[in-house]
Amino acid sequence: MVGYLIGMVALNLPHGGYEHFANLRHRRVSFSLRYIVLYLAFLVGFVGFFFVAPVVALGLAFSTAVIKGGHGGLKVMDALCGTEHLQSSWQRGLAAFVRGGAVMLVPLLAWPGVYVTFSTYMVHIFGAAGPLPLATRLADVQVAVGTVYGLALVAHLGGGLYAGGLSRAWLTDAAETTLLVVYFTFVPMMLAVGLYFPLWYTLRQTARTTAVASDAPAPDRLSLPLTWAAMVLGALVTFGLMAGFYVLVPNPLGGAGLLGGAVAFYTIFVCLLALPHIVVGEWLDPARGIWYVP
Ligand SMILES: CC1=C(/C=C/C(C)=C/C=C/C(C)=C/C=O)C(C)(C)CCC1
């Protein structure tokens, strides 16, 4: 739990800020202001959704991790090793699902106890009571998830081989995908997730940013001191939001002890930050976005 919190708060959270910064530094100030307003609107909407339907919202939160690992990983492949073996949008979707699913679906099969326990704490943060459907129907959910994920994995690797042959891109993809599945199967879930985001995700996104970094910045971008001030302000606002969220929810630690409660609380918080990051930072901005590859 300590490893998870260090990895996620000290290492991964600053990278999230950097991702916003790297995305906005090439934009006009008016764009950045619109971005911030939309981001906050989606954030408030997602918090509201957790209060109205915590279980569904938790599913959406976990999907956020799948999309970050999956779609984000696909863009890294685009930039670094090529994706000639993924020719249709179906294949790209499958590739993203399989990579992201390694992060959130494989551990449900390999580490169901910790998965269910912490998921339960997370919905209890919002005052929900009773066991999750995930807990009461665990075996059924595992069979369904295992079947769908297994089929997707075979279709992804088989489809890529069929479309691109034994290319370098396919081999790299197959090796990375296998590594992710093996990693999330054998490394205890909390540590696995807590190291994956700060090390694998951030390292690769930084490599992608570097690989595509030749763009000219917008003419009216912020000056250096103002950029610094915006980043400091961004960090303070982020921790202010965390404090506000702590006060807002009825049961911030979800009924767990201090350390377990901190893990559950921070995980919900990072999902709350990450969903609007993807929606506003990527999907509403198809021409560029946080995972931009020219
Ligand atoms: C279910 C579950 C977990 C969920 C982790 C999640 C959902 C992480 C999301 C991270 C994101 C969105 C990062 C963005 O940068 C834990 C805490 C590992 C503990 C074991 C059970």
The ligand as a MOL file (V3000), in Angstrom:
LIG
                    3D

  0  0  0     0  0            999 V3000
M  V30 BEGIN CTAB
M  V30 COUNTS 21 21 0 0 0
M  V30 BEGIN ATOM
M  V30 1 C -9.4810 -2.2200 -8.2240 0
M  V30 2 C -8.2480 -2.1000 -7.3910 0
M  V30 3 C -7.3470 -1.0700 -7.5380 0
M  V30 4 C -7.6440 -0.0630 -8.5920 0
M  V30 5 C -6.8150 0.8070 -9.2020 0
M  V30 6 C -7.2120 1.7840 -10.2020 0
M  V30 7 C -8.6090 1.8470 -10.6880 0
M  V30 8 C -6.2750 2.6560 -10.6460 0
M  V30 9 C -6.4660 3.7050 -11.5900 0
M  V30 10 C -5.4520 4.4870 -11.9670 0
M  V30 11 C -5.5090 5.5840 -12.9120 0
M  V30 12 C -6.7670 5.9390 -13.5820 0
M  V30 13 C -4.3580 6.2600 -13.1250 0
M  V30 14 C -4.2050 7.3610 -13.9840 0
M  V30 15 O -3.1550 7.8980 -14.2060 0
M  V30 16 C -6.1310 -0.9730 -6.5980 0
M  V30 17 C -6.0990 0.3470 -5.8890 0
M  V30 18 C -4.8430 -1.1990 -7.3400 0
M  V30 19 C -6.2060 -1.9850 -5.4330 0
M  V30 20 C -6.7160 -3.2640 -5.7750 0
M  V30 21 C -8.0730 -3.1740 -6.3810 0
M  V30 END ATOM
M  V30 BEGIN BOND
M  V30 1 1 1 2
M  V30 2 2 2 3
M  V30 3 1 2 21
M  V30 4 1 3 4
M  V30 5 1 3 16
M  V30 6 2 4 5
M  V30 7 1 5 6
M  V30 8 1 6 7
M  V30 9 2 6 8
M  V30 10 1 8 9
M  V30 11 2 9 10
M  V30 12 1 10 11
M  V30 13 1 11 12
M  V30 14 2 11 13
M  V30 15 1 13 14
M  V30 16 2 14 15
M  V30 17 1 16 17
M  V30 18 1 16 18
M  V30 19 1 16 19
M  V30 20 1 19 20
M  V30 21 1 20 21
M  V30 END BOND
M  V30 END CTAB
M  END
